[in-house]
Each structure stands twice: as structure tokens, then as C-alpha cells.
Amino acid sequence: MSATLSDLESFLSDARVDPAVLELRPDYRALLVAVSGLAPASSDEESEELLLAAEQSARESLAVAPVQDLPHVAAWREAYRAFGAKPQRTRNSLEALMRRADSGLPRVNRLTDLYNAVSVLHQVPLGGEDLDRYASSPQLVRATGEEPFDTLAQGEPVTEHPEPGEVVWRDAEGVTCRRWNWRQGRRTQLRDETTAAIFILDALDPMTDEQLHAAADDLLTHLGNGASELVSARRLLGRSGA
């Protein structure tokens, strides 16, 4: 899809965070960044350099404090406990990446590599998905337990369901990401050929709105390299957003 700025703004205007989620963490904010005109590509030299920088940044942080004591990781561990998840077994996406950094972050494709690197560099959970594969604008809700989630089990496609009360991102067809920012579904995953995407940056105190927007700015800078007609829009949801 070649989306205009108006298209992206319209898509974001219908996104929402359910009040039941904010009751768990009133300090929660989600910065949604919709982008069109991306240059489709597999992993490249730029994404590799950024991943190497992220790995070094993680090593420096972990030399000062263990991963579970990093302020934003610790906040997300508390948030997971609030809806019944065990953070020792189900790790938020930031903690999972920080733990992998020393042995090497995953190399997937250019878009995924870039957002994983920005996630580690700014220590913020950050997910990216194919905008063209969304059935509606994203919503962060507490699950009923009946929503379908398209994933893999032992290498085979399966449909799972979240636990009742679990915090999930979803659209009109089902769950796009389980347990806030733990695992993304297959249906909307980024691919080498993706040209339009939605990125979600998740923040809890002590991360500020300014830090959240700085991470988004960094991501957009890297996404813009090689993309001559990049169009983007953003919307902040939650405590201090619309």
C-alpha cells in the first residue's frame, strides 16, 4: 500500500488503549508510528552496524547492573505480574533482547533488525508489523480468551488463544501480539517485501514521553535511509496521550 499522510493519520485515529489496561498501569503509554514508502529489503550493512552498536550498548548497561534491575525492564516485570504473567518465564520483549545481546541479537530482515536495535539502544519495548496485513486499527485490551492468535508450535502453524484477562494487542481478525509485548503473531509480521508498517513503542515510568519520542525519531531516521518517499505519522496513547 502506498499510503498518504491522511491515510496513516486516519489509521492511527481509531487506535485505542482500553481503560481496563490503564487500570493495571496508569503510567502506561504507547507511541504508535505508522510508516509508508519503506524500501523493502533483507538485512543489510546499515542494519548490521546498528545491531552491533546495540549489542555493545547492552553489554555496557549489563556491566553496571543485571538485566532485571535495569529501570525499564524492572517496570515491565511489575506490569506483567499485574495481569498474572510470570516474568521469569514470560519475558517482555526488551528484557528478551537484552539477554540475547551478549551472544548476538537475531538477524531477521532489515526492518526487524532496525527496530530491535533501536529497542536495545533506547531500552524500550518496540514492535513492528506489516500495516497492509492489519484488518483494522490496533487496540490494546484485556483478552476474553476466545481471540485467535496465529503462531508456530514446533515449526508448524497453529492457532492459539490468550488467557482470559491477558493484555493483548489485537485488530478485527484477532490477536497481533500477546502479553503486551511478549510475542507477535505470524499474520502481521514484517517481511522482506514490506513497504508499510506500524511500530509500537511501549513506555512505563521512569521512561519519559521525551525519551519515547527520541526513540521514535531514531527509528525513523534509519527507516528513511534508502526510502525516497517515506511518509510517517505518530500518535501517543495512554496517560499523557490522546
N, C-alpha and C positions, 0 to 999 in steps of 0.2 A: 504494500500500500504506500502510495506517495501522499502523505497527509499534509495538510496545510496547518498553520498555527491555530486557526479556528477549529479544525478537526481535533487537534490534540487538546486544546482547552476544553472543548465540549466533552471529550472522553474523560478528562480529569474532573470535570464539574459534577459528575454523577458518582464519583468515588466517595466512600464514607467509611468511618470507623464507628462501629456500633457502641452506644453508651455502655452496654454491658462489659465491653472490653476496657473502657476507660475507668470503670468501677474497680477493676483489678489494679490498674496502674494509672492514676490520674495524671502522672507526669509524662505519659507516652505521647510521642509524636511520630508521624510518618510523613516523610517528604517523598512525594511521587514525582518522577521525572519521565515524561513521555517524549520520545525522540523519533523522528523520521528522517529519511535520507542517509541512513548509515551505509558505509561502504562494506558490503558483505565480504568476509574473509575468514580464513583459518588463522591459527596462531601465527604471529609474525615477529619481526625483530623488535618492534616497539613494545608489544605485549610481553615479550620475553624480558626485556630490560626492566619493565615496570614490575614484573613478578620478582625478579632478582632484588630490586630495591625493596620490595615489600618483605621479602624473606629476611633481608638484613635488618630492616626496621623491627621486625618481630623478635629477632634474636637479641637486639639491643634492649627492647622492652622486657623480655623474659630474663635477661641477665639482672634486672633490677628487682623484679617481683614475679612469683609464679603466676601462671595464666589466670587461675581462679581469683587472684587478688587484684587484677587489673580493674580499674573502677567501672568501666562499661561492661566488662564481662561479668563482674560481680552483680551488677544491677540486673542484668538479663537472667542470671541464675535465680535471683529472687523472683523475677517475673514468671519464670517457668514454674517455680514452686506454687505460685498463686493460683494456677489452674490445674495443679495436680501432676505436672510432669516432674520427673526426677532428673536434675541437671547433670548428675554423674553418669546417667545412661543416655539422656537425650540432650545433646549439646546445641546451644544456639550457634548460628552459622559463624559468628565472629570467633567464638571460642574454638570451634572445629578447625577453622583456618589457622588460627594462631598456633594450635597444637601441631599442625602439619608443616608449618613454615620451616622448621629446622631441617627436616628431611626433604623438603621440597613441596611447594604448592602445586596443585593439579594444573596441568596444561590441557585445555579443552578446546576452545576456539577463541578468536580474537576478542569478541565481546565479553565472554565469560572470564577470560584471563584478565581483561582490563578491570572489570568490576570487582573481581576477587582481590586484585592488587590494591585497588582504592579502599576496599573494605579493611584490609590489614593496615595500610598506611594511615588511615584515619580512625581506626579502631571503632568501626560502626558496622552492624549487620546490614548487608546490602545484597539485594537480589535483583536479577534481571530476567525478563521474559519477553517472548515474541508478541508484540502488540496485535499483529494480524490474527493471532490464534485465540484472542480473547473473545468470549461470547457477549460480554457486557463490561462495564466499568468494574474495577476491583472493589471488594468490600471486605473489611476485617470484622469477623463476627465470632461468636461462640457457637460451635457446631451443635447440631441436633444429633449427630451420629449417623445420619442417613445420607449425607452428601457423598458422591463418588469422588475417588482420588485415583488418578491414573498413574501407576508407578510400575516398577520392576521388582520381582522377587525371584532370586536365583537365576537372574538373566532373562526371565520370561515376563511378558506384560500381564499385569493383574490390576483389578480394581479393588482398592481398599476403602475403608471408611474411617473417619476420625472418631475419637472417643467423644461422647456427649460432654459438652462444656469446654472442649478443646478450643483454643484460639486458632483460627484459620483464616487465610486469605481465600476468597472464592469469587467466581463470576456466575453467570446464569447457568452454566453447564456443570459446575462442581468446584471442588477444592483445587486451587492452584498452588498453595503452599501450606503445609501442615505445621502445627505447633509454632505459630507466629512466624518464625524464620528458620525452621529446622530443615525441612526437606521440600523441594519444589517438585511439581508433577511433570510428567512427560509431555502432556498435550501442549503446553505453552512454553516449553523450554527453548532457549536460544539455539539457533543452528548456524552453520557456516553461511547460509544464504539469507539470514535475517537482515532486513533493511529498516524495520520499525520495531521499537522496543519500549517497554515500560520498566523503569528501575525504581525500586522501593528501598528507601533508607530508613531504618528504624532507630529511634532515639529514646533513651530514658535519662533522667538525671544521673550523673552530673554533666552529660553532654548538652551543650547549649544549641540554640537554633542557629547561631552564627557558625558554630563548628559543623553543624549538619549541612548548611548551605555551602560551606567551604569544600566539603567532601563532594557535593554535587557539582560544584564548579570544576573541581579537579577531574572528575569523571567526564564531564562534557568536553573539557579541553582535549583529553585523549581520544574521545569518540570522534571529535571533529577532525582529527588528523586523517587526511585521505578522503574525507567526505566533503565534497564541494557544495552540496546543497543541504546541509544539516539544518533541521528545524526542531526546536525543543520548547517545551512548556513544563512548568512545575507547579505543584500545589502542596501546601503544608496542611496536614490534617492533625487533629488532636488538641491538646491543651491550649496551644497558642496559635493554632491554625484555623482555617475556615471550616 
